[in-house]
Amino acid sequence: MSDQNLTGIGLIGLGRLGRVRAEIAARQLPNGRLAVVHDIDADLTATVAAEYGAIAVDSVKALVNHPDVDGVIVATPTALHVDPVLAVAAAAKPLFCEKPLASTLADTRQLVETIDAAGIACHIGFNRRHDPDHLQARQMIANGAIGTATYLRSNIRDPFPPPPWALDPNTGGGLFIDMLIHDIDAARMLMGQEIVSVYASTANLVVDPEGIEGFADNATVSFTFANGALGQFHASVHARYGYDVRAEVFGADGNIAIGRLNKRDLTLMTEAGGLTQPTTFQTRDGIPHAMFRFAEAYRDEIIAFADTITNGTTPTVNHHDALAAFRVAIACQQSATERRPIELTELQSM
């Protein structure tokens, strides 16, 4: 254990999401602290270290082996996850990795095997696993509040596109891998079932693809769970009215709706404007919209990670969940490309 009896967190990757993780680790952990940081940008590493009173190091190896580091967060871009995760496993320290675990199915499988062999705890950054609304809905469904769950629908709609790499299917991005993978994992959690077949479609009708091959600004998926229940997803990157993440689970005895368009209960009705909802989740002061909608979840998943380091608690969502969700995302990608339904069993040989 690191100094002052506080769990020491090492952070690799200090971009947009890495800075969010740095803020949480440094200022919101009851029994932890941001101990050591590293980014390929040396100036950025020095700046973040100075801001949070952490130690700056010049390599992944130096960070994972630093005596003040009890566990490591990997917040690099998706295509740059493999080497840091392998280094953390080699150092035999608990790992928190942003979703997805890797950018290809082969790399994801390799990392799952490596993590298992190392025997380390691994948390994956599927934030809806710690969102109070999703957690309550899961418990209600499990308790039979809506009877047999027969249908799930969810959407994730960003008000503007993320950085180009995040929407490039060739670098582990795209709507299925970078965005809808959250909905896929949440669907598995809520229904307690695996998705076994998908039929996906994509379109590019609004956003300039900027030369990205395979770029899509909208995607839909119809899918089936192992028990025969049905589902649908929608993803978009031009919801200019705000960040729109909602879901519903329909059952034999009722329906559960998760999330709402407004961040607070305010509706404006006028003759000129009709029915408007002016307080949707938007980026503010440089802080991305998702950080407002899922603020509690982003905090609580790092608190849970620190608790795993300190007390050995079981990760809420692990590397095997990451593989399961990634397989569905890859199946969606293949379905959209080949314009046909895909059974998940078809991926066994990939």
C-alpha positions, 0 to 999 in steps of 0.5 A: 500500500502506498503512503498515508494508507491511501490506495495509489492509482497510476494513470496511463493516458491523459487525454479527454477521458484521462483527465476525467479519471485524473480528477476523480482519482485525485479528488473524489476517492475516499481512500485513494489518491492519484499517485503516478501519471504518464502520457506520450506527451511529456508536457501534458504529463508534467502539467497533469502531475503538477495540477494534482500533486502526482509523480510524472514518469516517462514510460508505461514500464516506469509507471506500472512498476512504481512502488507508489502504484497499487493499481493502474487505470489505462485511459489511452485511445482504444488502438493503444490499449494492448501494450499498457494492459500487457505491462499491467498484467506483467506487473501483476497489479489490478487494472481498470481499462476503458472500454473496449479492451482492445480494437480487434477481436484477436487482441481482445481475446489475447488480453483476456487470456493474459489477464486470466493467466496473471490472476489480476482483477480487471475492471472495464469502463462500462459506466452504465454498470454504475449508473443509479437508474440502470442499477435500479432498473436491473434490480426491478427486472430481476425482482419481477416488476415487469414479469417476463422481459420480452423486449429491450430498446436503447439509444445513444445519441451524441450532440456532435461527432467525437474525434475522427479516430473514435469513429474510424472502424479501422482504428477500433472506433465506429458507432458499434465499437466506440458507442453502441458497445455501452448499450450492448453491455447494458442490455446484457446486464439488464436482461441477464441474457446474451445476444445471439444474433444481430442485423445492423444497418448504417447510414451517413446522411448528415456529418462530413465523413472527412475521408474516413472509410466506412464512416457512419453517422447513424446505425441501427441494430435489431437483435435477439437474446438467447431466450428469444427476447427481442431488442433494438439499438440506435446510435447517432452523432448529430443529436444537436439538442443534447446528449440523449441516452435512454432505454426501455425494457418491456415485459409481460406485466409492464414497462421500465423506462430509463433516462430522460431527455431533460437533466431536470424536470423543466418543460417550457410550453409557449405559442411560439416555441411549442413544447420545448425541453431546453436543458438537455445534456450539453458540453459545458466549460470544456467538459464533455456531455457524457460526464454530466449525464453519468457523473455518478457512474464515472465516480463510482466505478473508480471508487469500486476499482479502488475498493478492489485494490484495497479490499479485494472486492470482485469487479462489477464488470470485467474483461470477460464482459468486455469480450462478450460485448466486443463480440456483439459489436464486431457482429454488428459491424460485419452485419452492416458491411455484408448487409445480412443477419449475423449469428454470434456463433459465426465469430467462433473462428475469427 
